[in-house]
Amino acid sequence: MALQVYSAAPRTSMLQNSVSQGIMATKQSTMVCVAGDYPQLMKRKERELSLSRSFRVNCSLDATASSSAVAEVGKVTEVDKDTFWPIVKAAGDKAVVLDMYTQWCGPCKVIAPKYQQLSEKYEDVVFLKLDCNQDNKPLAKELGIKVVPTFKILKDSKIVKEVTGAKFDDLVIAIENARST
């Protein structure tokens, strides 16, 4: 996700002067963070504004940008459009199984506990799940989802097998095949 910094038009602030009980108006520019690559844009924006002193805009994305996404062994890890590819790349040559589901899908809810059991059984495989909601739509499109649930099995960051529907036996066979190659 990219972070863009915008300098808003100067806004007028009303400050109450405690001595004279009068009101004084001041103008100050406002910085707003929106998704993007914020360190580079901050430097560029700082140059554009010709600011002589250094400053930093704190943003809630700082915490997520600094911490790397990690999948735990023996558990199913929830991913989104931002954390999916870094986790897949970090898995290296391990097989990665992605459960693409939606909150309203009945078959998705039925197979979820069985999928969790598989993650506990195969500790050499990374198990992920992606809620195909509006926020994650770009990733779901990129992965070519047509129905839910869909299970994508990846090896070396490439899709090697797909299982559509809540077909548990087919999923187990696909995982076994991916582990053996």
BALOBA-1460 file (C-alpha; in Angstrom, 3 decimals):
// residues 181
<rec num="1" residu="m" x="0.000" y="0.000" z="0.000"/>
<rec num="2" residu="a" x="1.450" y="3.372" z="-0.940"/>
<rec num="3" residu="l" x="1.308" y="6.322" z="1.437"/>
<rec num="4" residu="q" x="0.894" y="9.804" z="0.004"/>
<rec num="5" residu="v" x="1.326" y="12.988" z="1.957"/>
<rec num="6" residu="y" x="-0.717" y="16.004" z="1.036"/>
<rec num="7" residu="s" x="-0.245" y="19.526" z="2.244"/>
<rec num="8" residu="a" x="-3.692" y="20.968" z="2.696"/>
<rec num="9" residu="a" x="-4.486" y="24.588" z="2.119"/>
<rec num="10" residu="p" x="-3.607" y="26.711" z="5.108"/>
<rec num="11" residu="r" x="-6.354" y="26.534" z="7.691"/>
<rec num="12" residu="t" x="-7.298" y="29.202" z="10.134"/>
<rec num="13" residu="s" x="-7.083" y="28.307" z="13.821"/>
<rec num="14" residu="m" x="-8.857" y="30.338" z="16.442"/>
<rec num="15" residu="l" x="-6.864" y="30.661" z="19.675"/>
<rec num="16" residu="q" x="-8.181" y="32.299" z="22.782"/>
<rec num="17" residu="n" x="-5.761" y="34.690" z="24.441"/>
<rec num="18" residu="s" x="-6.100" y="34.240" z="28.196"/>
<rec num="19" residu="v" x="-4.783" y="37.730" z="29.047"/>
<rec num="20" residu="s" x="-7.021" y="39.807" z="26.842"/>
<rec num="21" residu="q" x="-9.785" y="37.192" z="26.433"/>
<rec num="22" residu="g" x="-9.621" y="38.123" z="22.784"/>
<rec num="23" residu="i" x="-9.505" y="35.802" z="19.829"/>
<rec num="24" residu="m" x="-6.501" y="35.605" z="17.567"/>
<rec num="25" residu="a" x="-6.491" y="33.909" z="14.144"/>
<rec num="26" residu="t" x="-3.390" y="32.107" z="12.883"/>
<rec num="27" residu="k" x="-2.670" y="30.316" z="9.642"/>
<rec num="28" residu="q" x="-0.892" y="26.954" z="9.589"/>
<rec num="29" residu="s" x="-0.515" y="24.254" z="6.988"/>
<rec num="30" residu="t" x="-1.769" y="20.765" z="7.653"/>
<rec num="31" residu="m" x="-0.141" y="17.469" z="6.652"/>
<rec num="32" residu="v" x="-2.356" y="14.458" z="6.044"/>
<rec num="33" residu="c" x="-1.222" y="10.826" z="5.569"/>
<rec num="34" residu="v" x="-2.945" y="8.675" z="3.008"/>
<rec num="35" residu="a" x="-1.782" y="5.204" z="1.933"/>
<rec num="36" residu="g" x="1.598" y="5.147" z="0.161"/>
<rec num="37" residu="d" x="5.371" y="5.186" z="0.306"/>
<rec num="38" residu="y" x="5.578" y="7.795" z="2.957"/>
<rec num="39" residu="p" x="9.293" y="8.238" z="3.760"/>
<rec num="40" residu="q" x="10.147" y="9.178" z="0.166"/>
<rec num="41" residu="l" x="7.114" y="11.396" z="-0.227"/>
<rec num="42" residu="m" x="7.821" y="13.091" z="3.089"/>
<rec num="43" residu="k" x="11.328" y="13.982" z="1.926"/>
<rec num="44" residu="r" x="10.014" y="15.270" z="-1.391"/>
<rec num="45" residu="k" x="7.237" y="17.235" z="0.314"/>
<rec num="46" residu="e" x="9.777" y="18.661" z="2.786"/>
<rec num="47" residu="r" x="11.925" y="19.885" z="-0.108"/>
<rec num="48" residu="e" x="8.888" y="21.326" z="-1.902"/>
<rec num="49" residu="l" x="7.841" y="23.240" z="1.185"/>
<rec num="50" residu="s" x="11.455" y="24.375" z="1.739"/>
<rec num="51" residu="l" x="11.395" y="23.420" z="5.363"/>
<rec num="52" residu="s" x="14.684" y="23.897" z="7.113"/>
<rec num="53" residu="r" x="13.955" y="21.683" z="10.091"/>
<rec num="54" residu="s" x="13.356" y="17.953" z="10.107"/>
<rec num="55" residu="f" x="9.916" y="16.588" z="10.969"/>
<rec num="56" residu="r" x="8.004" y="13.327" z="10.846"/>
<rec num="57" residu="v" x="4.313" y="12.611" z="10.482"/>
<rec num="58" residu="n" x="3.236" y="9.670" z="12.584"/>
<rec num="59" residu="c" x="0.834" y="7.366" z="10.882"/>
<rec num="60" residu="s" x="-0.875" y="4.115" z="11.881"/>
<rec num="61" residu="l" x="0.902" y="2.421" z="8.983"/>
<rec num="62" residu="d" x="4.263" y="2.845" z="10.749"/>
<rec num="63" residu="a" x="3.623" y="-0.178" z="12.926"/>
<rec num="64" residu="t" x="2.603" y="-2.430" z="10.051"/>
<rec num="65" residu="a" x="5.350" y="-1.224" z="7.748"/>
<rec num="66" residu="s" x="8.071" y="-1.874" z="10.289"/>
<rec num="67" residu="s" x="6.886" y="-5.314" z="11.354"/>
<rec num="68" residu="s" x="7.174" y="-8.083" z="8.834"/>
<rec num="69" residu="a" x="4.276" y="-10.421" z="8.194"/>
<rec num="70" residu="v" x="4.900" y="-13.883" z="9.606"/>
<rec num="71" residu="a" x="3.019" y="-17.152" z="9.275"/>
<rec num="72" residu="e" x="3.048" y="-19.434" z="12.321"/>
<rec num="73" residu="v" x="3.702" y="-23.159" z="11.971"/>
<rec num="74" residu="g" x="0.696" y="-25.294" z="12.881"/>
<rec num="75" residu="k" x="-1.755" y="-22.407" z="12.497"/>
<rec num="76" residu="v" x="-3.789" y="-20.792" z="9.767"/>
<rec num="77" residu="t" x="-2.639" y="-17.210" z="9.197"/>
<rec num="78" residu="e" x="-5.108" y="-14.567" z="8.018"/>
<rec num="79" residu="v" x="-3.598" y="-12.499" z="5.194"/>
<rec num="80" residu="d" x="-4.664" y="-9.507" z="3.145"/>
<rec num="81" residu="k" x="-3.565" y="-7.868" z="-0.085"/>
<rec num="82" residu="d" x="-0.548" y="-6.322" z="1.665"/>
<rec num="83" residu="t" x="0.751" y="-9.323" z="3.622"/>
<rec num="84" residu="f" x="0.078" y="-12.199" z="1.211"/>
<rec num="85" residu="w" x="3.053" y="-11.919" z="-1.171"/>
<rec num="86" residu="p" x="5.665" y="-11.161" z="1.525"/>
<rec num="87" residu="i" x="4.603" y="-14.303" z="3.422"/>
<rec num="88" residu="v" x="4.637" y="-16.410" z="0.237"/>
<rec num="89" residu="k" x="8.121" y="-15.152" z="-0.645"/>
<rec num="90" residu="a" x="9.335" y="-15.791" z="2.921"/>
<rec num="91" residu="a" x="8.077" y="-19.390" z="2.704"/>
<rec num="92" residu="g" x="10.807" y="-20.093" z="0.129"/>
<rec num="93" residu="d" x="10.491" y="-23.635" z="-1.229"/>
<rec num="94" residu="k" x="7.812" y="-24.677" z="1.282"/>
<rec num="95" residu="a" x="4.342" y="-25.359" z="-0.058"/>
<rec num="96" residu="v" x="1.800" y="-22.615" z="0.695"/>
<rec num="97" residu="v" x="-1.929" y="-23.336" z="0.812"/>
<rec num="98" residu="l" x="-4.294" y="-20.375" z="0.524"/>
<rec num="99" residu="d" x="-7.961" y="-20.674" z="1.491"/>
<rec num="100" residu="m" x="-9.913" y="-17.989" z="-0.344"/>
<rec num="101" residu="y" x="-13.257" y="-17.555" z="1.408"/>
<rec num="102" residu="t" x="-16.016" y="-15.072" z="2.235"/>
<rec num="103" residu="q" x="-17.842" y="-14.424" z="5.500"/>
<rec num="104" residu="w" x="-21.241" y="-15.326" z="4.025"/>
<rec num="105" residu="c" x="-20.200" y="-18.620" z="2.362"/>
<rec num="106" residu="g" x="-21.754" y="-21.733" z="3.975"/>
<rec num="107" residu="p" x="-19.295" y="-24.294" z="2.510"/>
<rec num="108" residu="c" x="-16.404" y="-22.023" z="3.593"/>
<rec num="109" residu="k" x="-17.630" y="-22.199" z="7.185"/>
<rec num="110" residu="v" x="-18.008" y="-25.987" z="6.997"/>
<rec num="111" residu="i" x="-14.465" y="-26.661" z="5.753"/>
<rec num="112" residu="a" x="-12.723" y="-24.064" z="7.985"/>
<rec num="113" residu="p" x="-12.258" y="-26.409" z="11.013"/>
<rec num="114" residu="k" x="-10.918" y="-29.176" z="8.749"/>
<rec num="115" residu="y" x="-8.519" y="-26.697" z="7.159"/>
<rec num="116" residu="q" x="-7.293" y="-25.758" z="10.652"/>
<rec num="117" residu="q" x="-6.676" y="-29.463" z="11.392"/>
<rec num="118" residu="l" x="-4.611" y="-29.763" z="8.209"/>
<rec num="119" residu="s" x="-2.421" y="-26.863" z="9.363"/>
<rec num="120" residu="e" x="-1.721" y="-28.750" z="12.589"/>
<rec num="121" residu="k" x="-0.978" y="-31.990" z="10.713"/>
<rec num="122" residu="y" x="1.366" y="-30.621" z="8.016"/>
<rec num="123" residu="e" x="3.919" y="-28.500" z="9.859"/>
<rec num="124" residu="d" x="6.120" y="-28.222" z="6.758"/>
<rec num="125" residu="v" x="3.362" y="-26.387" z="4.857"/>
<rec num="126" residu="v" x="2.287" y="-22.751" z="5.315"/>
<rec num="127" residu="f" x="-1.494" y="-22.349" z="5.644"/>
<rec num="128" residu="l" x="-3.063" y="-18.981" z="4.841"/>
<rec num="129" residu="k" x="-6.595" y="-17.681" z="4.472"/>
<rec num="130" residu="l" x="-7.821" y="-14.642" z="2.565"/>
<rec num="131" residu="d" x="-11.221" y="-13.035" z="3.077"/>
<rec num="132" residu="c" x="-12.265" y="-12.099" z="-0.458"/>
<rec num="133" residu="n" x="-13.991" y="-8.910" z="0.647"/>
<rec num="134" residu="q" x="-13.934" y="-5.555" z="-1.122"/>
<rec num="135" residu="d" x="-10.568" y="-4.594" z="0.434"/>
<rec num="136" residu="n" x="-8.846" y="-7.723" z="-0.901"/>
<rec num="137" residu="k" x="-10.599" y="-7.745" z="-4.281"/>
<rec num="138" residu="p" x="-7.445" y="-6.767" z="-6.247"/>
<rec num="139" residu="l" x="-5.523" y="-9.767" z="-4.868"/>
<rec num="140" residu="a" x="-8.470" y="-12.120" z="-5.406"/>
<rec num="141" residu="k" x="-8.663" y="-10.951" z="-9.030"/>
<rec num="142" residu="e" x="-4.913" y="-11.348" z="-9.471"/>
<rec num="143" residu="l" x="-5.142" y="-14.938" z="-8.212"/>
<rec num="144" residu="g" x="-8.071" y="-15.648" z="-10.537"/>
<rec num="145" residu="i" x="-10.781" y="-16.594" z="-8.055"/>
<rec num="146" residu="k" x="-14.135" y="-17.553" z="-9.547"/>
<rec num="147" residu="v" x="-15.884" y="-19.423" z="-6.705"/>
<rec num="148" residu="v" x="-15.534" y="-19.723" z="-2.944"/>
<rec num="149" residu="p" x="-14.047" y="-21.586" z="-1.321"/>
<rec num="150" residu="t" x="-11.029" y="-21.855" z="-3.599"/>
<rec num="151" residu="f" x="-7.739" y="-23.292" z="-2.393"/>
<rec num="152" residu="k" x="-4.570" y="-22.230" z="-4.197"/>
<rec num="153" residu="i" x="-1.407" y="-24.243" z="-3.601"/>
<rec num="154" residu="l" x="1.807" y="-22.369" z="-4.295"/>
<rec num="155" residu="k" x="5.391" y="-23.499" z="-4.469"/>
<rec num="156" residu="d" x="8.285" y="-21.082" z="-5.067"/>
<rec num="157" residu="s" x="5.748" y="-18.214" z="-5.351"/>
<rec num="158" residu="k" x="3.934" y="-19.919" z="-8.249"/>
<rec num="159" residu="i" x="0.478" y="-21.492" z="-8.252"/>
<rec num="160" residu="v" x="0.893" y="-25.231" z="-8.814"/>
<rec num="161" residu="k" x="-2.621" y="-26.489" z="-8.024"/>
<rec num="162" residu="e" x="-6.138" y="-25.194" z="-7.439"/>
<rec num="163" residu="v" x="-9.040" y="-26.896" z="-5.662"/>
<rec num="164" residu="t" x="-12.445" y="-25.248" z="-6.015"/>
<rec num="165" residu="g" x="-15.283" y="-25.967" z="-3.631"/>
<rec num="166" residu="a" x="-15.240" y="-27.575" z="-0.197"/>
<rec num="167" residu="k" x="-13.635" y="-30.808" z="-1.472"/>
<rec num="168" residu="f" x="-11.581" y="-31.927" z="1.515"/>
<rec num="169" residu="d" x="-10.210" y="-35.129" z="-0.030"/>
<rec num="170" residu="d" x="-9.104" y="-33.318" z="-3.186"/>
<rec num="171" residu="l" x="-7.391" y="-30.703" z="-1.021"/>
<rec num="172" residu="v" x="-5.474" y="-33.345" z="0.959"/>
<rec num="173" residu="i" x="-4.302" y="-35.028" z="-2.275"/>
<rec num="174" residu="a" x="-3.198" y="-31.663" z="-3.710"/>
<rec num="175" residu="i" x="-1.234" y="-30.842" z="-0.534"/>
<rec num="176" residu="e" x="0.442" y="-34.274" z="-0.553"/>
<rec num="177" residu="n" x="1.437" y="-33.809" z="-4.199"/>
<rec num="178" residu="a" x="2.826" y="-30.323" z="-3.564"/>
<rec num="179" residu="r" x="4.869" y="-31.533" z="-0.592"/>
<rec num="180" residu="s" x="6.411" y="-34.389" z="-2.597"/>
<rec num="181" residu="t" x="7.583" y="-32.215" z="-5.515"/>
